[in-house]
Amino acid sequence: MKIAIIGGIGSGKSEVLEVADSLRLHTLSADYINAELLGSLDYFYGIKDAFPNAVEGTTINKRILANIIFSDTEARLKLNEIAHPMILQRIREDKTDPIVVEIPLIIESGARDMFDEVILVHTPMLKRLKRLKARGLSVKDAIKRIKAQVSERELRKIATAVINNGGNLDRLRKRAKAVFEKILSK
């Protein structure tokens, strides 16, 4: 069984993934896979060819790349064309069962059909903005990133479960644990 964790930026997907890990479930994160891919030559040269201004010597400047892709829809789609196939390949290669995957761009990557269950982490917008500000983003940049993602309304259409993350961390962990236990008992 493949279980996806989805939600907008700053919703708490990583915390829900940590709950899965604490339950001794095998976990993967598309964001971590992407970070690993930064060390891959194919990925590096794909980025360098598509976004030469974001490459300094042999290093991808993630801040510059983020500014480019969150300011230009075509640039974001171009990056997705480079990244998504490689990320999805890594997920497909992992045959662990069950597996829980944090995958923020499930719709954009066309990965919905890879998963048996899809857990949406819902968090009120103000709480998300506060978290993103704590990560060092300005409110303007945070809103830009939120708007660049598929709306929660669209994510709800594909979700098989929703975890409300409007409370504190302990409450989120309890809710996530209950959702995983319910899914795994099927």
N, C-alpha and C positions, 0 to 999 in steps of 0.2 A: 504494500500500500504506500502510495506517495501522497504526502500531505503538504499543501502549500500554505504559507503564511503571507498574507498580502495586506496592504494598507498604504496610505500616503506617507510621505516623508514626515518623520517626527511622531508617528502614531504609536510606536512601541513594539514594532515587529521584532526587534532584536531581543527585547525582554521576553516575549512569548517564545522565541527560539531558545532562550536560556532555560525556560521552564521545560521545554521538550528535552533539552540536554540533561536537566536535573532528573528527569524521569527515565534516563538512560536510553533515550531514543537517539538514533543516528541523525545528525543534523548537518545541513549545508546552508550556506548563505551565498546568494548570487553576488552580493557586494564583496564578500571575501574572495570568491572565485575571480571576480573582476580585478581585485587588487593583485591576486597571484598572476593573472594574465599580463599585468603591466611588465612582468619580467620575461614574457614570451617574445621572441623576435618577430613572429608573425603579427602579433598584436601591436608591438611597438612600431613596426614599419607601416602597418595599416593606419595607425594614429598619425605617424609622421607624414605619410602621404596625404592624408585627408586634412590634417590640422597642423601644418608646419609651424605656425606661430606658437603652438602649445608645446613644442619640443625644444629643449635647451640642451644641446650636445647629445648625450645619450639618456636624457631624463625627460619624462613627460611631466610638465608643470600642470598638476591637477587643478590648481586654482584658475589658471588661464583657460584650460580646457573647459572647466565648469562655466566660466563667464561666457565662453563662446556658445556652448550648447544650450545654456538657459536663456540666451538672448536671440537665438535663431532656430526656428523649428526645423528647417532643412538640415542644419548642422547636427541637431540632436538626432534626426532620423539617420543621418550618415553614420554617426557614432554607433547607433543601435544596430545598423547593418554590419558593422565590424564586430561589436561585442556580443550581441545576442547569440549568434550561431555557436561561438566558442563557449559561452557560459552554458547554453543548453546541452551542448555535447558533454560537458563535464557532469552535468546532472544526470543525463541518460546513462553515462558510463558507470555510475554508482548503482549497483544492483542490491544494495542493502534494503531489507524489508522488515519493518516499515522504515521510511525515511521522511524527515520533516525538512522542508526547504523554504527559507525566507527568500521570496522572489517578488520584489516590489513592482516590477514591470511585466507581470504575467500576461496582461492583455497585449501590450505593445510588442512583446516577444513572440506572441502566438503560442505560448506554452500551456494554456489552460487545459488542453486535452491530455497533457502528461500527468495530471493529478487526479486522484480519486476523491480527495477532499480539499476544500479551499476555505481557510479560516481568515476572515477579514478582521483586522484590529481597527476598531473605530475609536477615534479620540476627537473631542471638541477642538475646533479650529484655534481658539485662543490658547489652549494648552499646547497644541502643536507649535504655534508661533513662539511661545515662551521657550520651549525646548530648543527650537532652531536658533533662537537668539542666544541661548546658553552655549550652543555649539560655535558661536562666533559669527553667525549670519546676521546681516541687518534685516529689519522687518521687510524692506523692499526686496531683498534677495530671497528671503524665505518665501514670500508670496509668489515671486517669480517661479521658484522651484515647485511650489504646490500647484500653481496653474499649469505647469508643464506636464503634470501627471494626469492620468485618466481620473475622472471624478469618482468620488466615493459612490455616487449613485450607480455608475457603471460597474464598479467593483462589487457592489451588493448583488447585482444580477447574477454573478457567477459564484458567489460565496455559498458554501454549504453550512457555515456556522459564522457567527459574529461574536466577537469579544468586545464588550464596552470597556474602554480604558479611560473613563471619566473620573475615576477615583484615584486612590493611592497605589503604590507599587505592590503592596501586599494583596490588595483586592484584585489587581490585575493577575498576579500569580495564581491566586485561588481560582479565578475564573478560567484562566488558561489551563490549569491542571484539570479542572472539571470537563472542559471541552475535549482535551486529549483523551481522558479516560472514557468519555462517551463514545468518541470516534473509534477508539481501539477495542471497545467492547462489542462493536457491530460484527 
